[in-house]
Amino acid sequence: MKSLLAAVFLITLAFGQANPATTAAPAQSGSVEQDSARKAKMLLDQMIQALGGEAYLNVQDISLEGRSYSFHLGLPDGVGVVFWRFYKYPDRERIEFTKKRDVVYVYRGDKGFEITYKGTRWDDPKNVSDLLRRRATSLDWVLRKWLLQPGTALFYEGHAVAAQKDTEQVSVMNASNQSVTLYIDVKTHLPVKKSYSWRDPTDKQRNFEDEVYDNYRLVQGIMTPFDVTRYYNGDMSNQRFLKSVSYNQGLSDNLFNADVTYDPYAVTPKR
């Protein structure tokens, strides 16, 4: 089941909103820090408008279908898997795998469940940890949560080439010193790439994750990347190609219900 779960990842569309935190700046003008923050805010505002403005800001849930491919050390790992994903902001998610849609993962808050013909069990702790990390650094959380938090800072970091496109870099750092860097296309103002790093609590090594967005299409007034590629420490780890996307379908909370019915590690008493 882990290989199935690894074949798909959280959609990383930013459902951001205008935020007073992005306008906070020192009273004095002319400082390098203030100019950097002003430039970063301007680019973020342009990016949100390019993504759809109010239509983009009002996204509350998303339903999508597609196929995802996993890689190990940059090499293909299997033939890919079809999936359906349902996400309700901020922290509810359901992913269905196989053509019969009979392997399901449900996430609510910090809890994860795996549902198969055997019943419902707790999801593997590492899968849940990976999902929580990616959720916390996803574009929608960065723009909706980080920018609301006291102590969040914005930095303009100049031009860079990302995914063979000319981009401008903006970094967002929260009060916990977590940082995400966005690469914004200078022509379309759409996000091209998102990068962040994190330290593994087990081996203490710093890891780097990138997501590259491509093949944007207009869906319900929202510019949506239908191709998303993830890199882990420089190696391609996942590619996702969407077949269909819909927004604001009014997904019911019942869709994300799950209760554990069995423990695969429980020892059966001898008779």
Secondary structure, DSSP 8 states (H G I E B T S, - for coil): -HHHHHT------------GGGT---SS-S-HHHHHHHHHHHHHHHHHHHHTTHHHHT--EEEEEEEEEEEETTEE-SS-EEEEEEEETTTEEEEEESTT--EEEEEETTEEEEEETTEEEE--HHHHHHHHHHHHTSHHHHHHTGGGSTT-EEEEEEEEEETTEEEEEEEEE-TTS-EEEEEEETTT--EEEEEEEEE-TTT--EEEEEEEEEEEEEETTEEEEEEEEEEETTEEEEEEEEEEEEE-----GGGG-------TT------
